[in-house]
């Protein structure tokens, strides 16, 4: 009786496995529909092709995002070059001016709305000019402060040496 139970459980598992396999087989053949040669109707070949296709879809979902971003950047760059500016300067000007528009929208504006895009470019240029003036003034004041400190330290050293001698 234990042998019969074992055989029965194996037969049940086999049947379950067979049902599961047939479901997967149908699903895989459905996914492999339209493949060239026997890959579309032979289960073993279809399984391999479908798995490979799924890995490619995973990879290409990421590549698609990269390629679109590169396309948007090239469109923005082409639009910005009409106004004698570079893409990096334009983006820096937008960042300084706290203008938060994504690259996709900027690309569409560059292609479809030239006047709106021109306004953004001019705003970014103004913000960049103001930022450059401010940073230049800061650097000059820092250099003057550093020079004054070094002059004071030199004077103090001379006084000490004079006092010591």
C-alpha positions as a Markdown table, in Angstrom:
| # | Residue | x | y | z |
|---|---|---|---|---|
| 1 | Unk | 0.0 | 0.0 | 0.0 |
| 2 | Unk | 2.9 | 2.4 | 0.7 |
| 3 | Unk | 4.2 | 1.6 | -2.8 |
| 4 | Unk | 0.8 | 2.4 | -4.3 |
| 5 | Unk | 0.7 | 5.7 | -2.3 |
| 6 | Unk | 4.1 | 6.6 | -3.6 |
| 7 | Unk | 3.2 | 5.7 | -7.2 |
| 8 | Unk | -0.1 | 7.6 | -6.9 |
| 9 | Unk | 1.7 | 10.7 | -5.5 |
| 10 | Unk | 4.3 | 10.5 | -8.3 |
| 11 | Unk | 1.6 | 10.2 | -10.9 |
| 12 | Unk | -0.3 | 13.2 | -9.4 |
| 13 | Unk | 2.9 | 15.3 | -9.4 |
| 14 | Unk | 3.6 | 14.2 | -13.0 |
| 15 | Unk | 0.1 | 15.2 | -14.0 |
| 16 | Unk | 0.4 | 18.6 | -12.3 |
| 17 | Unk | 3.8 | 19.1 | -13.9 |
| 18 | Unk | 2.4 | 18.1 | -17.3 |
| 19 | Unk | -0.4 | 20.6 | -16.9 |
| 20 | Unk | 2.0 | 23.4 | -15.8 |
| 21 | Unk | 4.3 | 22.5 | -18.7 |
| 22 | Unk | 1.6 | 22.6 | -21.3 |
| 23 | Unk | 0.5 | 26.0 | -20.0 |
| 24 | Unk | 4.0 | 27.3 | -20.2 |
| 25 | Unk | 4.3 | 25.8 | -23.6 |
| 26 | Unk | 1.2 | 27.5 | -24.9 |
| 27 | Unk | 2.3 | 30.8 | -23.3 |
| 28 | Unk | 5.8 | 30.6 | -24.8 |
| 29 | Unk | 4.5 | 29.6 | -28.3 |
| 30 | Unk | 2.1 | 32.5 | -28.1 |
| 31 | Unk | 5.0 | 34.8 | -27.3 |
| 32 | Unk | 7.1 | 33.3 | -30.0 |
| 33 | Unk | 4.4 | 33.8 | -32.7 |
| 34 | Unk | 5.8 | 35.3 | -35.8 |
| 35 | Unk | 9.4 | 34.2 | -35.2 |
| 36 | Unk | 11.3 | 32.9 | -38.2 |
| 37 | Unk | 11.7 | 29.2 | -38.9 |
| 38 | Unk | 11.0 | 26.6 | -36.3 |
| 39 | Unk | 11.5 | 29.1 | -33.5 |
| 40 | Unk | 7.8 | 30.0 | -33.8 |
| 41 | Unk | 6.4 | 26.5 | -33.5 |
| 42 | Unk | 9.0 | 24.2 | -31.9 |
| 43 | Unk | 8.8 | 24.5 | -28.1 |
| 44 | Unk | 12.5 | 24.0 | -27.3 |
| 45 | Unk | 13.7 | 26.6 | -29.9 |
| 46 | Unk | 10.8 | 28.9 | -29.0 |
| 47 | Unk | 11.8 | 28.8 | -25.3 |
| 48 | Unk | 15.4 | 29.9 | -26.0 |
| 49 | Unk | 14.3 | 32.6 | -28.5 |
| 50 | Unk | 11.7 | 34.0 | -26.1 |
| 51 | Unk | 14.2 | 34.1 | -23.2 |
| 52 | Unk | 16.7 | 35.9 | -25.4 |
| 53 | Unk | 14.1 | 38.3 | -26.6 |
| 54 | Unk | 13.0 | 39.0 | -23.0 |
| 55 | Unk | 16.6 | 39.9 | -22.1 |
| 56 | Unk | 16.9 | 42.2 | -25.1 |
| 57 | Unk | 13.6 | 43.9 | -24.1 |
| 58 | Unk | 15.0 | 44.5 | -20.6 |
| 59 | Unk | 18.2 | 46.0 | -22.0 |
| 60 | Unk | 16.5 | 48.0 | -24.6 |
| 61 | Unk | 14.1 | 49.6 | -22.2 |
| 62 | Unk | 17.1 | 51.2 | -20.6 |
| 63 | Unk | 18.8 | 52.1 | -23.8 |
| 64 | Unk | 15.6 | 53.7 | -25.1 |
| 65 | Unk | 15.7 | 56.2 | -22.2 |
| 66 | Unk | 19.4 | 57.0 | -22.9 |
| 67 | Unk | 18.8 | 57.5 | -26.6 |
| 68 | Unk | 15.9 | 59.8 | -26.1 |
| 69 | Unk | 17.8 | 61.9 | -23.6 |
| 70 | Unk | 20.7 | 62.2 | -26.1 |
| 71 | Unk | 18.2 | 63.2 | -28.8 |
| 72 | Unk | 16.6 | 65.9 | -26.5 |
| 73 | Unk | 20.1 | 67.3 | -25.6 |
| 74 | Unk | 21.0 | 67.5 | -29.3 |
| 75 | Unk | 17.8 | 69.3 | -30.1 |
| 76 | Unk | 18.3 | 71.8 | -27.3 |
| 77 | Unk | 21.9 | 72.3 | -28.4 |
| 78 | Unk | 20.8 | 73.0 | -32.0 |
| 79 | Unk | 18.3 | 75.5 | -30.7 |
| 80 | Unk | 20.7 | 77.2 | -28.4 |
| 81 | Unk | 23.5 | 77.5 | -31.0 |
| 82 | Unk | 21.3 | 79.9 | -33.0 |
| 83 | Unk | 21.8 | 82.4 | -30.2 |
| 84 | Unk | 25.6 | 81.9 | -29.9 |
| 85 | Unk | 25.4 | 79.8 | -26.7 |
| 86 | Unk | 26.4 | 76.3 | -25.7 |
| 87 | Unk | 24.2 | 73.7 | -24.2 |
| 88 | Unk | 26.2 | 73.5 | -21.0 |
| 89 | Unk | 26.1 | 77.3 | -20.6 |
| 90 | Unk | 22.3 | 77.3 | -21.2 |
| 91 | Unk | 21.7 | 74.6 | -18.6 |
| 92 | Unk | 23.9 | 76.4 | -16.1 |
| 93 | Unk | 22.0 | 79.6 | -16.7 |
| 94 | Unk | 18.7 | 77.9 | -16.2 |
| 95 | Unk | 20.0 | 76.3 | -13.0 |
| 96 | Unk | 21.3 | 79.7 | -11.7 |
| 97 | Unk | 17.9 | 81.3 | -12.6 |
| 98 | Unk | 16.1 | 78.5 | -10.8 |
| 99 | Unk | 14.1 | 77.7 | -14.0 |
| 100 | Unk | 13.2 | 74.0 | -13.7 |
| 101 | Unk | 12.1 | 72.7 | -17.1 |
| 102 | Unk | 13.0 | 69.1 | -18.1 |
| 103 | Unk | 15.0 | 68.3 | -21.3 |
| 104 | Unk | 12.0 | 66.8 | -23.1 |
| 105 | Unk | 10.0 | 70.0 | -22.7 |
| 106 | Unk | 13.0 | 72.2 | -23.7 |
| 107 | Unk | 13.5 | 70.0 | -26.8 |
| 108 | Unk | 9.8 | 70.4 | -27.8 |
| 109 | Unk | 10.1 | 74.2 | -27.2 |
| 110 | Unk | 13.2 | 74.4 | -29.3 |
| 111 | Unk | 11.4 | 72.6 | -32.2 |
| 112 | Unk | 7.8 | 73.9 | -31.9 |
| 113 | Unk | 7.9 | 77.2 | -30.1 |
| 114 | Unk | 11.0 | 79.3 | -31.2 |
| 115 | Unk | 9.9 | 82.5 | -29.5 |
| 116 | Unk | 9.3 | 80.9 | -26.2 |
| 117 | Unk | 12.6 | 79.1 | -26.4 |
| 118 | Unk | 14.3 | 82.4 | -27.3 |
| 119 | Unk | 12.9 | 84.0 | -24.2 |
| 120 | Unk | 14.3 | 81.1 | -22.1 |
| 121 | Unk | 17.7 | 81.5 | -23.8 |
| 122 | Unk | 17.8 | 85.2 | -23.1 |
| 123 | Unk | 16.7 | 84.7 | -19.5 |
| 124 | Unk | 19.4 | 82.1 | -19.0 |
| 125 | Unk | 22.0 | 84.4 | -20.6 |
| 126 | Unk | 21.1 | 87.2 | -18.3 |
| 127 | Unk | 21.2 | 85.0 | -15.2 |
| 128 | Unk | 24.5 | 83.6 | -16.3 |
| 129 | Unk | 25.9 | 87.1 | -16.8 |
| 130 | Unk | 24.7 | 88.2 | -13.4 |
| 131 | Unk | 26.1 | 85.0 | -11.8 |
| 132 | Unk | 29.5 | 85.6 | -13.5 |
| 133 | Unk | 29.7 | 89.2 | -12.3 |
| 134 | Unk | 28.8 | 88.1 | -8.7 |
| 135 | Unk | 31.3 | 85.3 | -8.7 |
| 136 | Unk | 34.0 | 87.6 | -10.2 |
| 137 | Unk | 33.3 | 90.2 | -7.4 |
| 138 | Unk | 33.5 | 87.5 | -4.8 |
| 139 | Unk | 36.8 | 86.2 | -6.1 |
| 140 | Unk | 38.2 | 89.7 | -6.2 |
| 141 | Unk | 37.1 | 90.4 | -2.6 |
| 142 | Unk | 38.5 | 87.0 | -1.5 |
| 143 | Unk | 41.8 | 87.7 | -3.2 |
| 144 | Unk | 42.0 | 91.2 | -1.6 |
| 145 | Unk | 41.2 | 89.7 | 1.8 |
| 146 | Unk | 43.8 | 87.0 | 1.3 |
| 147 | Unk | 46.4 | 89.6 | 0.2 |
| 148 | Unk | 45.6 | 91.8 | 3.2 |
| 149 | Unk | 46.0 | 88.8 | 5.5 |
| 150 | Unk | 49.4 | 87.9 | 4.0 |
| 151 | Unk | 50.5 | 91.6 | 4.3 |
| 152 | Unk | 49.4 | 91.6 | 8.0 |
| 153 | Unk | 51.2 | 88.3 | 8.7 |
| 154 | Unk | 54.3 | 89.6 | 7.0 |
| 155 | Unk | 54.2 | 92.8 | 9.1 |
| 156 | Unk | 53.6 | 90.8 | 12.3 |
| 157 | Unk | 56.6 | 88.6 | 11.5 |
| 158 | Unk | 58.8 | 91.6 | 10.9 |
| 159 | Unk | 57.7 | 93.2 | 14.1 |
| 160 | Unk | 58.4 | 90.0 | 16.0 |
| 161 | Unk | 61.8 | 89.8 | 14.4 |
| 162 | Unk | 62.4 | 93.4 | 15.2 |
| 163 | Unk | 61.3 | 92.9 | 18.8 |
| 164 | Unk | 63.4 | 89.8 | 19.2 |
| 165 | Unk | 66.6 | 91.4 | 17.7 |
